[in-house]
Amino acid sequence: MPFKSQAQRRKFAQLLVEGKISPQTFEEWNRETGNKRLPDHVKRKAKRTTMKRKRRRSGERDRAGGRSGSVTQWLLHLCLVRATAQAFASAPLGRWSMDMP
């Protein structure tokens, strides 16, 4: 595998002097690099960050201000509201009258 920078080459030379790598390894890397002009240092590549998708809760509205959820849920809600309104409208006033304390 070729060296990527002069700093890496210096580090390998230091490891060779300390006896932590074999001369064959250093020579192989040096041979594969060839006469390339290497930069002094190479920065690490930045990690790719992915944005998490936000899950919408059933009661939240979308950006356009419309309703979230399915049309079926909306129609069910509308029917329930109308049925409740009709039930109160047709109920006798008896105990629901306004003159109660």
N, C-alpha and C positions, 0 to 999 in steps of 0.2 A: 504494500500500500504506500503510495507516495506521501511525502510530507506536505502539509498544507500551508505552513508558515516557517519563517526563520526561527521563531521562538520554539516551535515544536522540534525543529532540527537541533537547536541548542540543548533542549531538554533531553533528547535522546542521546546526545553526545555526553551530557552529564551522567545519565544513567549507565552509559557504556563505561565511563571512567570509574564509576562506583561499583561496577560489576553486576548491576541488576538486570542488564540485558546482554545477550551474546553479541559478539562482533559480527556474526553472520546476519543477525536480525537488522542491525544498524546498516550494514552494507547493502542488504536487500532493499531496505527503504530508500537508501541513498541512490541506488541504481535505478529504482523505479521513478524517482523524482527527476533524475537527469539534470540537465542544465537550466531548468526552469528558473525564472526570476520570481522568487516567492515574496509575498508581503511580510512585513515584520511581525504583525499580529493579525489574527483573524477573529472576528467577533462571532459568538454563538448565534445561531439563528433563533429568532423570536418564536415562541410557541404560538401556534394558531389558536386563537380563542374563538369559541363558538357561542353565539348568543342562544340562551335558552328561550324556548317559546313559552309565553305566559298563557296558562290555561285560564280561560274566562269562566267565571262562576256563573251559575244560571241566572242570577238576578242582576248582573252588571250590564251596562249598555255599551255598545260598540262605539267607535270613534265618531261615526256619522250621527250618533244620537238616536239611532233606531233601537228596536228591541233585540235582545240576544235570545237565543233559544229557537225552538222550532215554531212554525206557524201553528202546529197542532196544539202546543202548550198555550199559545196566545189565545186561540179559539176556545179552548177549555176554560181558561181564566175568564174570558168574556161571557161565556154561557153561565158560569158560576155566579158572576156578579149580577147578571140580569135575573137569574133565578132568585137570588137573595133579595134583590130590589122588588120583584113581583110578590114574593112571600110577605115582605113587610107592608107592601101597599094593600094587599088583600086581607091582612090580619085585622081583626076587630080591635078598636082602640082600647077597650076595656082597661087593661092594666098598663097599656103603653100611652095613655093619654097625657097631654102636656100639663094638665092641672094638678099633677101629683106633686106632693112636697119633696 
